[in-house]
Amino acid sequence: MAVLKNEVKSFIVQALACFDTPSQVVEAVKNEYGVVVSRQQVETHDPTKSAGKGLAVKWQTLFHDTRKRFREETAEIPIANRAYRLRGLGRMAEKAESMRNLALTAQLYEQAAKEVGDVYVNRRIEPEKPLGSQADQQHAVAEYTLEPDENVPTTPYL
């Protein structure tokens, strides 16, 4: 196991905090510093893993601060914004339709519908008040149960 300088350790901790895999970090350290480290050595710098439970407080603090900042800055990335993605999908759909590529157009429309329908949003529906009677509970279940609509065709028109 190679002894690492603080600069390299800092790089490893910050890369792991940004959700890079140990394999990606090994490659980045090799390219950036010319130092060869193993995946196992990299994992010892991640306080969320059992291998990193003995990591110094200094590096744990750097890890958690970097991860917090990384998560907050994700909102500033344009593609992380739904409106930005929908505009891009709209431009692509218009271009695909003008090229008479109906299959691609249908896929882009489906992707846009998923974006608008919050398919890619991790939310949980919490009841506002506790459900009392059995009838209230059945009503709540029926409210969130989706039934297939018999009037809507299941295959797209092409």
Buried (B, 14 or more C-beta within 10 A) or exposed (E): EEEBEEEBBBBBBBBBBBEBEBEBBBEBBEEEBEBEBEEEBBBBBBBEEEBBEEBEEEBBEBBBEBBEEEEEEEEEEEEEEEEEBBEBBEEBBEEBBEEEBEEBBBBBBEBBEEBEEEEEEEEEEEEEEEEEEEEEEEEEEEEEEEEEEEEEEEEEEE
